[in-house]
Amino acid sequence: MQGGPSAGGALAGLVVVDLTRVLGGPYCTQVLADHGAEVLKIEPPQGDEVRDWGPPFQDGDASYFIGVNRNKRSLGLDLSQPEGRGVLLRLLEQADVLIENFKPGTLEKWGLGYDQVLRERFPRLIHCRISGFGATGPLGGYPGYDAVIQAMTGWFSVNGQPESGPTRAGIPLVDIGTGLFAAIGVLMALEERHRSGSGQFVDTTLFDSGVALMHPHIPNYLLSGKTPGLTGNAHPNISPYDTFPTRTVEIFLAVGNDRAFQRVCAELGRPELADDPRFLHNADRLVNRAELDAELEALLADMDGVELCDRLLEIGVPAGPILDVAQLLEHPHTEHRQMLVEHGGYRGSGLPIKFSRTPGEVRRPPPRFGAEGREILAERGFSDEEIEALVDTGVVVEERRRG
C-alpha cells in the first residue's frame, strides 16, 4: 500500500454500480475502487463466472477473479425478475456511475435502457457499457472475447516468429486495455458533468480498443502501404530493439537513438561499430538488421547479461534481463515500488497510479459471492423486512446457483 497522507483516495465519495463480469469491466472498476470509489459489484445468481476459472483457487474463488475484484462489495441479484430490476433502480438513485458489459440490448429488453429509462430518471448518471463490438454495425451485438478480438484486429498477424506463425499475445491486453479506456471514459464524463450537470452514455468495445492499440502497425501501414508481418520480439521501426542471448540470461536491448547505440557499442568494446555506414543511423540499422544482430550476438555470447544490463542502465541505455513471474516478484525494485501488496490473506499486484496527497490503497480483499448484500441494501434504505422478502423470493441471492 502507498504511504503518505490520505483523504480516502482521489475518488472518495464516488459511487459505482458494477454489473460487469469476466475481465474488462472488473479491471475498470478495480482501478476506480483502488482509488476510493465505492464499488457495488452486482452479480447474477450464478456469480461472476471467472470465480470458477481455475485452479488455482483460494476459499473457492479462482485467482482470475481474485486478481481484479479487490476493494469491492458483492450483492447477488436476479435481474431477470422485475423485483430485481426494482432493486437496481433504487441502488442507482444514489449512484454516480453504472458500468455493465451485458450483451447489447439486454438492459433495453429489461426496460432499463439508457435512452429508454435511465437518462431521464437519473440525469446525472454516467452509464458506461463495455461490449465486444457495440450495438450496431455488421458485427453489432455479437459476443467478443480477448483472443477473438486479437485475431480480428491484427494482433495475431504481427505477434510471433515465422516458425510459430501468428500467435496470441500472452496477456489479455484487449480486455485490460478496454477496461482502462472505460475508466478513462468514465473519468472524462465525470469531469464534463462538473460543467454541464448532466451524465451521459459511454460506449467502449473490445473491437475498438483492439484497433486503437495496434500501434505502430496501423500508422506504418497507412504511410507505407505495406501490410505488417510477424515481428517476433523485434520492433518494426527501431534497431537494435530485441532479445539477445548472453552467457547467463537472455536480455532485451531497447536502443532508441544513435547516441544510445554509440554507448552500447562502447560498452561492448566495439565503439567503431557505431561508425560503420551500415549502422550509422536507425534507418541504416533497420535495413541491415541481420548483420547488426550477428555482430551483437557475437559480442554478448560470453557476457553476464544481468551485470551488463546494470551497466547499460547506468549509462542511460534501456536494457533488462528477461525475468519470469517469480523473479519479478522477488526483484528489489518491485518491493521498492510497492507493486506487491498484501491485505490479510490477500496478495496481489500493487497500484500503478501513485498520488502524492490522495494515494489509493487496498482496503478490502475480493468479496465472496453476495457477502455484503444485506449490508449494501440496508445502507440504501431497505428495511429488514424488505431484505428478508427479497432473499426469500430469490431476488437477492446469497449462495451461488450452480448449473
C-alpha positions as CSV (number, residue, x, y, z in Angstrom):
1,M,0.0,0.0,0.0
2,Q,1.1,3.5,-0.7
3,G,2.1,5.7,2.2
4,G,1.7,9.3,3.0
5,P,-1.4,11.4,3.8
6,S,-4.7,10.1,2.6
7,A,-8.2,11.6,2.2
8,G,-9.8,8.3,1.2
9,G,-8.4,8.2,-2.3
10,A,-8.8,10.5,-5.3
11,L,-12.2,9.1,-6.0
12,A,-13.6,9.0,-2.4
13,G,-17.3,9.6,-2.4
14,L,-17.9,8.3,-6.0
15,V,-20.5,5.5,-6.0
16,V,-20.2,2.9,-8.8
17,V,-22.8,0.2,-9.5
18,D,-20.8,-2.5,-11.2
19,L,-22.8,-5.0,-13.4
20,T,-19.7,-6.3,-15.1
21,R,-18.2,-9.8,-15.2
22,V,-15.1,-11.6,-16.5
23,L,-12.1,-9.1,-17.1
24,G,-12.5,-5.8,-19.0
25,G,-15.3,-4.4,-16.7
26,P,-13.9,-5.7,-13.4
27,Y,-10.5,-4.4,-14.3
28,C,-12.0,-1.0,-14.9
29,T,-14.0,-1.0,-11.6
30,Q,-11.0,-2.2,-9.6
31,V,-9.0,0.8,-10.9
32,L,-11.7,3.0,-9.6
33,A,-12.1,1.1,-6.4
34,D,-8.4,1.2,-5.6
35,H,-8.6,5.0,-5.6
36,G,-11.5,5.3,-3.2
37,A,-14.7,4.8,-5.3
38,E,-17.4,2.7,-3.6
39,V,-18.0,-0.1,-6.0
40,L,-21.0,-2.3,-5.6
41,K,-20.4,-5.5,-7.5
42,I,-23.9,-6.8,-8.6
43,E,-23.5,-10.4,-9.5
44,P,-26.1,-12.7,-11.3
45,P,-27.4,-15.7,-9.4
46,Q,-24.7,-17.9,-10.9
47,G,-22.0,-15.4,-9.8
48,D,-19.2,-13.9,-11.9
49,E,-18.1,-16.9,-14.0
50,V,-14.4,-16.3,-13.5
51,R,-14.8,-17.3,-9.9
52,D,-14.6,-20.8,-11.5
53,W,-11.6,-20.1,-13.9
54,G,-9.0,-22.1,-12.0
55,P,-7.1,-23.7,-10.5
56,P,-5.5,-22.1,-8.5
57,F,-8.3,-21.3,-6.0
58,Q,-8.5,-19.6,-2.6
59,D,-11.5,-20.3,-0.5
60,G,-13.4,-21.5,-3.6
61,D,-12.6,-18.5,-5.8
62,A,-10.2,-18.7,-8.7
63,S,-7.1,-16.5,-8.9
64,Y,-8.5,-15.0,-12.1
65,F,-11.4,-13.5,-10.0
66,I,-9.2,-12.6,-7.1
67,G,-6.8,-10.6,-9.3
68,V,-9.4,-8.0,-10.5
69,N,-12.1,-7.7,-7.8
70,R,-10.5,-6.2,-4.6
71,N,-11.9,-3.2,-2.8
72,K,-15.5,-4.1,-3.9
73,R,-18.6,-5.4,-2.1
74,S,-20.8,-8.1,-3.7
75,L,-24.6,-8.3,-3.9
76,G,-26.2,-11.3,-5.7
77,L,-29.2,-10.1,-7.6
78,D,-31.6,-11.7,-10.1
79,L,-32.2,-9.0,-12.7
80,S,-34.4,-11.3,-14.7
81,Q,-37.1,-10.8,-12.1
82,P,-39.0,-7.4,-12.1
83,E,-38.3,-7.1,-8.4
84,G,-34.6,-7.4,-9.0
85,R,-34.7,-4.6,-11.5
86,G,-36.6,-2.6,-9.0
87,V,-33.7,-3.1,-6.5
88,L,-31.2,-2.0,-9.2
89,L,-33.2,1.2,-9.8
90,R,-33.2,2.0,-6.1
91,L,-29.4,1.5,-6.0
92,L,-29.0,3.8,-8.9
93,E,-30.7,6.6,-7.0
94,Q,-27.5,7.1,-5.0
95,A,-25.0,6.2,-7.7
96,D,-22.8,8.3,-9.9
97,V,-21.8,5.6,-12.4
98,L,-23.3,2.4,-13.8
99,I,-20.8,0.1,-15.6
100,E,-22.1,-3.0,-17.4
101,N,-21.0,-5.5,-20.0
102,F,-24.2,-7.2,-20.9
103,K,-24.8,-8.2,-24.5
104,P,-26.1,-5.0,-26.1
105,G,-29.9,-4.9,-25.9
106,T,-30.2,-6.8,-22.6
107,L,-30.9,-3.8,-20.4
108,E,-33.3,-2.5,-23.1
109,K,-35.1,-5.8,-23.1
110,W,-35.5,-5.5,-19.3
111,G,-36.8,-1.9,-19.6
112,L,-33.6,-0.4,-18.3
113,G,-32.0,1.1,-21.4
114,Y,-30.2,4.3,-21.1
115,D,-32.3,6.1,-23.7
116,Q,-35.5,4.4,-22.6
117,V,-35.3,5.0,-18.9
118,L,-32.0,5.8,-17.2
119,R,-31.2,9.1,-18.9
120,E,-34.5,10.7,-17.8
121,R,-34.8,9.1,-14.4
122,F,-31.1,9.7,-13.4
123,P,-30.0,12.7,-15.4
124,R,-26.6,12.9,-13.7
125,L,-25.8,9.2,-14.1
126,I,-22.8,8.1,-16.2
127,H,-23.7,4.8,-17.9
128,C,-20.7,3.0,-19.3
129,R,-21.1,-0.1,-21.5
130,I,-18.3,-2.5,-22.4
131,S,-19.2,-4.9,-25.2
132,G,-17.5,-6.9,-27.9
133,F,-18.5,-5.0,-31.0
134,G,-21.0,-2.4,-29.9
135,A,-24.8,-2.4,-30.5
136,T,-24.8,-1.5,-34.2
137,G,-22.9,-2.3,-37.4
138,P,-22.2,-5.5,-39.2
139,L,-21.0,-7.2,-36.0
140,G,-23.1,-5.2,-33.6
141,G,-24.5,-7.3,-30.7
142,Y,-22.2,-10.2,-31.2
143,P,-20.1,-11.5,-28.2
144,G,-16.4,-10.9,-28.0
145,Y,-13.5,-12.4,-26.1
146,D,-10.0,-11.1,-25.9
147,A,-8.3,-13.7,-28.1
148,V,-11.0,-13.5,-30.8
149,I,-10.6,-9.7,-30.9
150,Q,-6.8,-10.1,-31.0
151,A,-7.3,-12.3,-34.0
152,M,-9.7,-10.0,-35.8
153,T,-7.8,-6.7,-35.2
154,G,-4.5,-7.8,-36.5
155,W,-2.7,-8.7,-33.2
156,F,-2.0,-12.3,-34.2
157,S,-0.7,-11.2,-37.6
158,V,2.2,-9.2,-36.0
159,N,2.8,-11.4,-32.9
160,G,5.0,-14.4,-33.2
161,Q,8.0,-15.8,-35.1
162,P,8.0,-17.3,-38.6
163,E,8.4,-20.7,-37.0
164,S,5.5,-20.2,-34.6
165,G,3.1,-18.5,-37.0
166,P,0.6,-15.9,-35.9
167,T,0.3,-16.0,-32.1
168,R,-1.9,-14.6,-29.4
169,A,-0.3,-12.1,-27.0
170,G,0.2,-13.9,-23.7
171,I,-1.5,-11.2,-21.7
172,P,-5.2,-10.3,-22.4
173,L,-4.4,-6.8,-23.3
174,V,-7.5,-6.2,-25.4
175,D,-9.6,-6.8,-22.3
176,I,-7.3,-4.9,-20.0
177,G,-7.0,-2.0,-22.5
178,T,-10.7,-1.8,-22.8
179,G,-11.0,-1.7,-19.1
180,L,-8.6,1.2,-18.9
181,F,-10.3,3.0,-21.8
182,A,-13.6,2.6,-19.9
183,A,-12.1,4.0,-16.7
184,I,-10.7,7.0,-18.7
185,G,-14.1,7.5,-20.4
186,V,-15.9,7.4,-17.1
187,L,-13.5,10.0,-15.6
188,M,-13.8,12.2,-18.6
189,A,-17.6,12.1,-18.4
190,L,-17.5,12.9,-14.7
191,E,-15.2,15.9,-15.4
192,E,-17.6,17.1,-18.1
193,R,-20.5,16.7,-15.6
194,H,-18.9,19.2,-13.4
195,R,-19.5,21.8,-16.1
196,S,-22.9,20.6,-17.6
197,G,-24.5,19.0,-14.6
198,S,-25.5,16.1,-16.9
199,G,-24.5,12.5,-17.2
200,Q,-24.0,10.6,-20.5
201,F,-23.6,7.3,-22.1
202,V,-20.0,6.0,-22.6
203,D,-19.6,3.3,-25.3
204,T,-16.5,1.2,-25.2
205,T,-15.8,-2.0,-27.2
206,L,-13.2,-4.7,-27.3
207,F,-13.0,-4.3,-31.1
208,D,-12.4,-0.5,-31.0
209,S,-9.8,-1.0,-28.3
210,G,-8.0,-3.7,-30.3
211,V,-7.8,-1.4,-33.3
212,A,-6.7,1.6,-31.2
213,L,-3.9,-0.4,-29.6
214,M,-2.4,-1.6,-32.9
215,H,0.5,0.9,-32.7
216,P,2.7,1.4,-34.7
217,H,1.4,-1.2,-37.1
218,I,-1.6,0.8,-38.4
219,P,0.4,4.0,-38.8
220,N,3.1,2.1,-40.6
221,Y,0.6,0.6,-43.0
222,L,-1.2,3.8,-43.7
223,L,2.0,5.6,-44.5
224,S,3.8,2.8,-46.4
225,G,1.0,0.7,-47.9
226,K,2.9,-2.4,-46.7
227,T,1.0,-5.0,-44.7
228,P,2.9,-5.6,-41.4
229,G,4.0,-9.2,-40.7
230,L,5.3,-11.2,-37.8
231,T,7.8,-9.1,-35.7
232,G,8.8,-11.6,-33.0
233,N,10.5,-9.7,-30.2
234,A,12.0,-7.1,-32.6
235,H,10.5,-3.7,-33.1
236,P,9.3,-2.9,-36.6
237,N,10.7,0.6,-36.5
238,I,13.8,0.5,-34.3
239,S,17.0,-1.5,-34.2
240,P,18.5,-2.8,-32.1
241,Y,15.3,-3.4,-30.1
242,D,15.2,-7.1,-29.5
243,T,16.1,-10.0,-27.3
244,F,19.7,-11.3,-27.3
245,P,21.3,-14.3,-25.6
246,T,24.2,-13.9,-23.2
247,R,26.2,-16.3,-21.2
248,T,23.8,-16.2,-18.2
249,V,20.4,-14.9,-19.4
250,E,18.5,-13.6,-22.3
251,I,18.3,-9.8,-22.3
252,F,16.4,-7.1,-24.1
253,L,18.1,-4.1,-25.6
254,A,16.0,-1.1,-26.4
255,V,18.2,1.3,-28.3
256,G,16.1,4.2,-29.4
257,N,18.6,6.6,-30.9
258,D,22.1,7.0,-32.4
259,R,23.6,8.3,-29.1
260,A,22.3,5.2,-27.2
261,F,23.7,3.0,-29.9
262,Q,27.1,4.6,-29.6
263,R,27.1,4.0,-25.9
264,V,26.1,0.3,-26.3
265,C,29.0,-0.2,-28.8
266,A,31.5,1.5,-26.5
267,E,30.3,-0.6,-23.5
268,L,30.6,-3.8,-25.5
269,G,34.2,-2.9,-26.5
270,R,33.5,-2.1,-30.2
271,P,33.0,1.7,-30.4
272,E,33.9,1.6,-34.1
273,L,30.6,-0.3,-34.9
274,A,28.7,3.0,-34.3
275,D,30.7,4.5,-37.2
276,D,30.0,1.6,-39.6
277,P,28.0,3.0,-42.5
278,R,25.6,0.0,-42.2
279,F,24.7,1.0,-38.7
280,L,25.2,4.8,-38.6
281,H,21.5,5.8,-38.2
282,N,18.4,3.9,-37.2
283,A,17.2,3.7,-40.8
284,D,20.5,2.1,-41.7
285,R,20.3,-0.4,-38.8
286,L,16.8,-1.4,-39.8
287,V,17.9,-2.2,-43.4
288,N,20.9,-4.1,-42.1
289,R,19.3,-5.6,-39.0
290,A,20.5,-9.2,-39.7
291,E,24.1,-8.1,-39.9
292,L,23.8,-6.0,-36.8
293,D,22.2,-8.8,-34.8
294,A,25.0,-11.1,-35.8
295,E,27.6,-8.6,-34.5
296,L,25.8,-8.1,-31.2
297,E,25.2,-11.7,-30.6
298,A,28.9,-12.5,-31.0
299,L,29.8,-9.7,-28.6
300,L,27.2,-10.8,-26.0
301,A,27.8,-14.5,-26.0
302,D,30.3,-14.6,-23.2
303,M,28.9,-11.7,-21.1
304,D,27.0,-11.8,-17.8
305,G,23.6,-10.5,-19.0
306,V,22.4,-9.2,-15.6
307,E,25.6,-7.4,-14.9
308,L,25.7,-5.9,-18.4
309,C,22.1,-4.6,-18.1
310,D,23.0,-2.9,-14.9
311,R,26.0,-1.2,-16.6
312,L,23.9,-0.1,-19.6
313,L,21.2,1.3,-17.3
314,E,23.9,3.3,-15.5
315,I,24.9,5.0,-18.8
316,G,21.3,5.7,-19.8
317,V,20.6,2.8,-22.2
318,P,17.3,0.9,-21.5
319,A,18.1,-2.8,-21.1
320,G,16.9,-5.6,-18.9
321,P,17.1,-9.3,-18.3
322,I,14.1,-11.5,-19.2
323,L,12.5,-12.5,-15.8
324,D,9.8,-14.9,-15.0
325,V,6.9,-14.0,-12.6
326,A,8.7,-15.5,-9.6
327,Q,11.8,-13.5,-10.3
328,L,9.8,-10.3,-10.9
329,L,8.0,-10.6,-7.6
330,E,11.3,-11.2,-5.8
331,H,13.0,-8.2,-7.5
332,P,14.0,-5.4,-5.1
333,H,12.5,-2.7,-7.3
334,T,9.2,-4.5,-7.2
335,E,9.3,-4.2,-3.4
336,H,10.5,-0.6,-3.6
337,R,7.7,0.4,-5.9
338,Q,5.2,-1.4,-3.6
339,M,4.0,-3.4,-6.6
340,L,3.2,-6.5,-4.5
341,V,0.6,-5.8,-1.8
342,E,-0.9,-7.8,1.0
343,H,-4.2,-7.3,2.9
344,G,-4.9,-10.1,5.4
345,G,-4.8,-13.3,3.4
346,Y,-5.0,-11.4,0.1
347,R,-1.9,-10.9,-2.1
348,G,-1.9,-9.1,-5.4
349,S,-0.2,-6.7,-7.7
350,G,0.2,-3.1,-6.5
351,L,-1.3,0.1,-7.6
352,P,0.5,1.6,-10.7
353,I,-1.0,5.1,-10.2
354,K,0.6,6.8,-7.3
355,F,-0.6,10.2,-5.9
356,S,1.4,12.4,-3.5
357,R,-1.6,13.6,-1.5
358,T,-4.5,11.1,-2.0
359,P,-3.0,7.7,-2.5
360,G,-5.0,4.7,-3.3
361,E,-4.9,1.6,-1.2
362,V,-6.1,-2.0,-0.8
363,R,-8.9,-1.6,1.8
364,R,-10.6,-5.0,1.5
365,P,-10.0,-8.3,-0.3
366,P,-12.1,-9.5,-3.2
367,P,-15.6,-10.2,-1.9
368,R,-17.1,-13.6,-1.5
369,F,-20.3,-14.0,-3.6
370,G,-23.2,-12.0,-2.1
371,A,-21.3,-11.5,1.2
372,E,-22.2,-7.8,1.6
373,G,-25.7,-7.9,0.0
374,R,-27.7,-7.2,3.2
375,E,-25.3,-4.6,4.2
376,I,-25.5,-2.8,0.9
377,L,-29.3,-2.8,0.9
378,A,-29.6,-1.6,4.5
379,E,-27.3,1.3,3.7
380,R,-29.6,2.2,0.8
381,G,-32.7,2.4,2.9
382,F,-34.1,-1.1,2.5
383,S,-35.9,-2.3,5.7
384,D,-35.1,-5.6,7.4
385,E,-38.5,-6.9,6.2
386,E,-37.8,-5.9,2.6
387,I,-34.4,-7.6,2.6
388,E,-35.8,-10.8,4.1
389,A,-38.6,-10.8,1.5
390,L,-36.1,-10.3,-1.3
391,V,-33.9,-13.1,0.0
392,D,-36.9,-15.5,0.5
393,T,-38.2,-14.9,-3.1
394,G,-34.7,-15.4,-4.6
395,V,-34.4,-11.9,-5.9
396,V,-31.4,-11.3,-3.6
397,V,-29.1,-14.3,-3.8
398,E,-26.7,-15.3,-1.0
399,E,-25.4,-18.6,-2.4
400,R,-24.4,-19.2,-6.0
401,R,-26.9,-21.1,-8.1
402,R,-25.0,-23.8,-9.9
403,G,-26.0,-25.2,-13.3
